[in-house]
Amino acid sequence: MVTKESKKRTSTEKRRGQILKAAREIFTQKGYAAATVPEIAKGAGVAAGTIYLYYPSKRELFVAVVKDLIITTPLLNLIDKIPQGDIDTVFRNILKDRLDLIKNPVFSRMPSLMGEVLRDPELKDLWLKEFLQPFLGRIETGYRMMSATGKFRRLEPSVAVRVVGGMIIGFLMLRVMEGNTSPLNKIEQEKIADDIVNLLLHGLLKKQEDVK
């Protein structure tokens, strides 16, 4: 039975989705600084005051847009599988998920949007608090679990997670910036994911047993 409360919740989530969709379009078209709440409201078909009921400021709306775009449910499900699944397979699936994600045209604007985050101290602080730190903390928890089982080396989780994460993010950003000029366009995505996983988990150096 559909209750008034469930109808209200559905309506609220629908409205939130409309706002996020409109904000994503405006932010990627104009950048964070040039975008305004009134034009986002117009795109969402709501009053500007309605947006502030969901997001107290443009900064919080921007962070919510990026979180919605990057931290997807499939990604979180894959991360949660790291302690239980085959490490190579889970990492490969995570890489394929991210490679699929950056095909979205929105990501062509991501480097410039991140530049705006760095130039706005308040936005940067909010970004760290609401987005980056909780996400890294979740991955660090997984790393500790894997270290405890002996599957990962006992390195400092905060270091290991940032080194590996930085490599992946850097690769994805470079992939976006190169666009159609990238030599990776000639390589199957499955092969790219395989090579990244091999580098991350097994390193560049050839093992002694591989030397003939």
Secondary structure as UniProt FT lines:
FT   HELIX           4..30
FT   TURN            32..34
FT   HELIX           37..44
FT   HELIX           48..54
FT   HELIX           58..70
FT   HELIX           73..80
FT   TURN            81..84
FT   HELIX           87..101
FT   TURN            102..103
FT   HELIX           105..109
FT   HELIX           110..119
FT   HELIX           121..127
FT   HELIX           128..132
FT   HELIX           133..148
FT   TURN            149..150
FT   HELIX           157..178
FT   HELIX           179..181
FT   HELIX           183..186
FT   HELIX           189..202
FT   HELIX           208..210
//
